[in-house]
Amino acid sequence: MQAMKNKSLAEQAYEKIEELIVTLQLAPGTVFTEGELCQRLNIGRTPVREALQRLIMDGLVKSMPRRGMMVTEVNIADQMALLETRRVLERLIVSKAARRATEEQRQLLQQYAFEIRDAAQKGDLAEFMRCDHKFDRLVEEASGNPFAVKANAPFHAHCRRFWYYYHINGDLQRSADLHADIMRAIARSDEEGAAKASDAFMDYLEEFTRSALNR
C-alpha cells in the first residue's frame, strides 16, 4: 500500500515538474536543488528524486555535480532529430487509435476537436496546450500500444516546451486545425486518414522548427 502511495506521489511530482519546465516557469538553463523543488511542490524528497530521474532520462533535466540539477537548453538541431523519430511513432499510435478506440473515446475526440479550435480562435495559448495534452493522453490510451506510448511520451513534453519557447513563430489556428483533422479521422475509424493527418501535422512541426532558426 505504501509503495502505491509513493508511486502516486512520484507521478504527481513528475507531472508538476514537467509542467513547470514545459511552460518555462523553470526556464532552460535554470539550476535548482531537490530541496527547492520539494518546498515549491510540497512533496517529499523521495518522490521528487524519482521524478527527477525520469526527467533526466527524458532529456529535460541534467545532473550538475555539487550544484544540483539544471533544466536542459532548447536545441533546434536536437528538435529536428526528435521530430524524425516522433513522426514514426505518432503514425503508429493514431492509426491504432482509429482502429481500437471505444465509442466514448471517439465522442470525446469530436469534442476535443471543437475545444482546441475554439481555444485557437480565442488566442488562448494555455487552454490550447491543455487541449493538446488531453488529446495526447486520450489517443495514447485508445491506441492500445503501451510500448509506442512510452517511447513517444518524452517527445510530447519537448515539443510543448519548444512551442512555448518559440510560439511567436507559430500559427495557433493552423496547428489547431491539423490537430482537429487527426481527431476526426480517429473518431470515424479512418486509419489511413489518421496516419495522413498525423504526417501533415508533423510536416507543420518541422516547418515551425525551421522557422525558429530565423528568429
Residue pairs with C-beta under 8 A, 6 or more apart in sequence:
6 46
6 47
6 50
9 43
9 44
9 46
9 47
10 46
10 47
10 50
10 51
11 51
12 43
12 47
13 37
13 41
13 43
13 47
13 48
13 50
13 51
14 50
14 51
14 54
14 55
16 41
16 43
17 26
17 37
17 41
17 48
17 51
17 52
17 55
17 61
18 55
18 58
18 60
18 157
19 25
20 26
21 55
21 60
21 61
21 71
21 157
21 161
22 157
22 160
22 161
22 164
23 129
23 161
23 164
24 161
24 164
24 165
26 32
26 71
27 71
28 71
28 72
28 73
28 74
28 165
29 70
29 71
29 73
30 70
30 71
31 64
31 67
31 68
31 69
31 70
32 68
32 69
32 70
32 71
33 68
33 69
34 45
34 48
34 49
34 52
34 68
34 69
35 45
36 68
37 43
37 48
37 52
38 44
38 45
38 48
41 48
52 61
52 69
55 61
56 62
56 63
57 154
58 153
58 154
58 157
58 158
59 72
59 154
59 158
60 71
60 72
60 154
60 157
60 158
60 161
61 69
61 70
61 71
61 72
62 69
62 70
62 72
63 69
64 70
74 161
74 162
74 165
76 209
76 212
76 213
79 158
79 159
79 162
79 209
80 206
80 209
80 210
82 155
82 158
82 159
83 155
83 159
83 202
83 205
83 206
83 209
85 155
86 152
86 155
86 159
86 202
87 198
87 199
87 202
89 148
89 151
89 152
89 155
90 152
90 198
90 201
90 202
91 195
91 198
91 199
92 143
92 145
92 148
93 139
93 140
93 143
93 145
93 148
93 149
93 152
94 139
94 143
94 182
94 185
94 186
94 194
94 195
94 197
94 198
95 191
95 192
95 194
95 195
95 198
96 142
96 143
96 144
96 145
96 148
97 105
97 139
97 140
97 142
97 143
97 144
97 186
97 194
98 185
98 186
98 189
98 190
98 191
98 193
98 194
99 189
99 191
100 142
100 143
100 144
101 109
101 142
101 186
101 187
101 189
102 142
105 138
105 141
105 142
106 186
106 187
106 188
106 189
107 187
108 138
109 135
109 138
109 139
109 183
109 184
109 186
109 187
110 183
110 184
110 187
112 131
112 134
112 135
112 138
112 183
113 179
113 180
113 183
113 184
113 187
114 180
115 127
115 131
116 128
116 131
116 132
116 135
116 176
116 179
116 180
116 183
117 173
117 176
117 177
117 180
119 127
119 128
119 130
119 131
119 176
120 128
120 172
120 173
120 175
120 176
120 177
121 173
121 176
123 172
125 164
125 167
125 172
128 172
128 175
128 176
129 160
129 163
129 164
131 179
132 160
132 179
133 156
133 160
135 179
135 183
136 156
139 182
139 186
140 149
140 152
140 153
142 186
143 149
159 205
162 209
162 212
163 170
163 208
166 208
166 211
166 212
166 215
168 215
169 208
169 211
169 212
169 215
170 208
174 204
175 201
175 204
178 197
178 200
178 201
178 204
179 201
181 197
181 200
181 201
182 194
182 197
182 198
182 201
185 193
185 194
185 196
185 197
186 194
